[in-house]
Amino acid sequence: MAQIVLIGPIAAGKSSVAGLLAERMGRRQIPLDAVRWYYYFRIGFDFAEQKRREREDGPLARYAYWKPFETYAVEGALADFPDSIIDFGAGHSVQDDEALFARVQAALAPVPHVILLLPSPDLEESLGILSERVPPDGREEVAELNRGFLTSPSNARLATTTIHTGRRSPEEVCEDILTLIG
């Protein structure tokens, strides 16, 4: 059985849908956000450096620092968890650096189902739906991050399929994916 990878912005439903797919298919779910630190620390991730960058350059500097670590985590998880349903954290599939993007693209090349979950093809509608799913105290930062995730070409370039979820339930989206993959 081949891997299935779910990508998309924050609060797109990747983890919820991946859990349902894993249950329905009798396979293991690997949330990349849950295992990423193992990979990050293997190549020298430093919390002090992250905090220094964030303090000096603002909260988005934290995410910029993560980019090479995210790439390594993608490569590692795809190699270490064959036959799994893997849901990426929103940033793991979005790379502005072309060399890092090429590494993610190469790691995903053998995966037959890289499914991009988006609420809508419309940017503003997607941002609105995603915002409803985030607690009010984190909405501003998440909205800024999601705008970047939604406007980056990375996900569209990596996805083999895009599913527009709208306000449908994770169960309904799971059924769509099961139909899609046969």
BABA-133211 format. One record per residue (C-alpha): residue in one letter; x, y, z. Coordinates in Angstrom, 2 decimals. Example, Ala and Ser with C-alpha at 12.3 -4.5 7.8 and 13.67 -1.06 7.14 Angstrom:
! residues 2
  type       xx       yy       zz
     A    12.30    -4.50     7.80
     S    13.67    -1.06     7.14
//
This chain:
! residues 182
  type       xx       yy       zz
     M     0.00     0.00     0.00
     A     1.27     3.44    -0.92
     Q     1.44     6.43     1.37
     I    -1.22     9.10     1.33
     V    -0.13    12.63     2.24
     L    -2.47    15.46     3.17
     I    -1.25    19.05     2.79
     G    -2.89    22.45     3.20
     P    -3.13    25.54     5.37
     I    -3.63    25.71     9.12
     A    -7.08    24.40    10.18
     A    -7.83    22.84     6.78
     G    -8.77    19.56     8.49
     K    -5.67    17.56     7.54
     S    -5.25    15.80    10.90
     S    -8.95    15.10    11.36
     V    -9.31    13.66     7.87
     A    -6.05    11.70     8.14
     G    -7.26    10.09    11.37
     L   -10.49     9.02     9.72
     L    -8.68     7.70     6.66
     A    -6.27     5.73     8.82
     E    -9.15     4.22    10.79
     R   -11.17     3.35     7.69
     M    -8.20     1.90     5.82
     G    -6.62     0.11     8.79
     R    -3.42     2.09     8.42
     R    -1.26     4.21    10.65
     Q    -1.66     7.98    10.85
     I     1.54    10.00    11.19
     P     0.91    13.66    12.08
     L     4.14    15.33    10.95
     D     3.66    18.09    13.53
     A     3.81    15.40    16.25
     V     7.04    13.78    15.05
     R     8.83    16.79    13.59
     W    10.93    17.59    16.67
     Y    12.67    14.23    16.41
     Y    13.87    15.21    12.94
     Y    14.53    18.86    13.76
     F    16.82    17.99    16.66
     R    18.70    15.38    14.60
     I    20.09    18.19    12.43
     G    20.75    20.81    15.09
     F    17.53    22.68    15.79
     D    18.17    25.18    18.59
     F    15.33    26.74    20.61
     A    17.63    29.53    21.79
     E    18.38    30.47    18.18
     Q    14.67    30.37    17.33
     K    13.87    32.68    20.26
     R    16.70    35.05    19.34
     R    15.41    35.36    15.77
     E    11.85    35.83    16.95
     R    12.88    38.49    19.48
     E    14.97    40.40    16.91
     D    12.80    40.00    13.81
     G     9.28    39.19    15.03
     P     7.08    36.11    15.22
     L     7.33    35.19    11.54
     A    11.10    34.81    11.92
     R    10.38    31.63    13.92
     Y     8.75    30.07    10.87
     A    11.57    31.17     8.58
     Y    14.08    29.49    10.90
     W    12.09    26.24    10.70
     K    12.24    25.90     6.89
     P    15.35    23.69     6.51
     F    14.23    21.62     9.48
     E    10.78    21.16     7.95
     T    12.34    19.91     4.74
     Y    14.45    17.38     6.60
     A    11.39    16.24     8.59
     V     9.42    15.67     5.36
     E    12.24    13.60     3.91
     G    12.66    11.61     7.11
     A     8.99    10.90     7.79
     L     8.32     9.82     4.22
     A    11.27     7.42     4.40
     D    10.51     6.15     7.91
     F     6.75     5.62     7.64
     P     5.88     3.78     4.43
     D     2.27     2.68     3.98
     S     1.04     5.43     6.31
     I    -1.38     8.32     6.12
     I     0.80    11.37     6.78
     D    -0.68    14.78     7.51
     F     1.81    17.60     7.12
     G     1.87    20.68     9.28
     A     0.86    23.63     7.11
     G     4.41    24.87     6.63
     H     6.01    21.56     5.75
     S     4.89    21.72     2.13
     V     5.39    25.45     1.60
     Q     8.90    26.48     0.65
     D     9.96    29.79    -0.91
     D    13.55    28.61    -1.27
     E    13.68    26.70    -4.55
     A    16.39    24.29    -3.34
     L    14.35    23.34    -0.26
     F    11.22    23.06    -2.39
     A    13.04    20.73    -4.81
     R    13.96    18.45    -1.89
     V    10.33    18.31    -0.69
     Q     9.16    17.70    -4.25
     A    11.68    14.88    -4.71
     A    10.65    13.27    -1.41
     L     6.98    13.38    -2.45
     A     7.56    12.20    -6.03
     P     6.90     8.49    -5.29
     V     3.72     9.26    -3.30
     P     0.71     8.65    -5.57
     H    -1.76    10.64    -3.48
     V    -0.62    14.06    -2.26
     I    -3.96    15.65    -1.47
     L    -4.31    19.38    -0.94
     L    -7.23    20.29     1.32
     L    -8.57    23.80     0.74
     P   -11.87    25.26     1.86
     S   -12.45    27.02    -1.45
     P   -10.72    28.00    -4.69
     D   -11.35    31.62    -3.61
     L    -8.61    33.08    -1.37
     E   -10.81    35.32     0.75
     E   -13.49    32.67     1.22
     S   -10.81    30.18     2.29
     L    -9.34    32.66     4.77
     G   -12.79    33.29     6.23
     I   -13.61    29.61     6.67
     L   -10.19    28.84     8.15
     S   -10.46    31.77    10.55
     E   -13.72    30.38    11.92
     R   -11.84    27.22    12.93
     V    -9.15    28.99    14.98
     P    -9.59    30.30    18.54
     P   -10.04    34.10    18.60
     D    -6.80    34.78    20.48
     G    -4.68    33.23    17.68
     R    -6.64    34.35    14.63
     E    -4.52    37.30    13.58
     E    -1.21    35.40    13.44
     V    -2.83    32.32    11.90
     A    -4.60    34.46     9.28
     E    -1.28    36.03     8.30
     L     0.39    32.62     8.05
     N    -2.54    31.14     6.13
     R    -2.51    34.00     3.63
     G     1.10    33.06     2.88
     F     0.27    29.35     2.69
     L    -2.68    30.00     0.36
     T    -0.85    32.37    -1.97
     S     2.33    30.31    -2.22
     P     2.48    28.14    -5.35
     S     4.12    25.30    -3.39
     N     1.03    23.30    -2.44
     A    -0.48    23.45    -5.91
     R     2.83    22.31    -7.41
     L     3.09    19.37    -5.00
     A    -0.52    18.17    -4.94
     T    -1.70    15.35    -7.15
     T    -5.28    16.31    -6.25
     T    -7.03    19.26    -4.61
     I   -10.22    18.80    -2.63
     H   -12.30    21.85    -1.77
     T   -13.80    21.08     1.60
     G   -16.02    24.12     2.13
     R   -17.81    23.71     5.43
     R   -18.26    19.97     5.02
     S   -17.43    17.60     7.85
     P   -14.17    15.63     8.04
     E   -16.26    12.47     7.53
     E   -17.61    13.80     4.22
     V   -14.11    14.79     3.05
     C   -12.82    11.34     4.08
     E   -15.49     9.72     1.91
     D   -14.44    11.91    -1.04
     I   -10.84    10.78    -0.65
     L   -11.78     7.12    -0.33
     T   -13.81     7.42    -3.53
     L   -10.93     9.23    -5.24
     I    -8.29     6.62    -4.39
     G   -10.59     3.68    -5.00
//
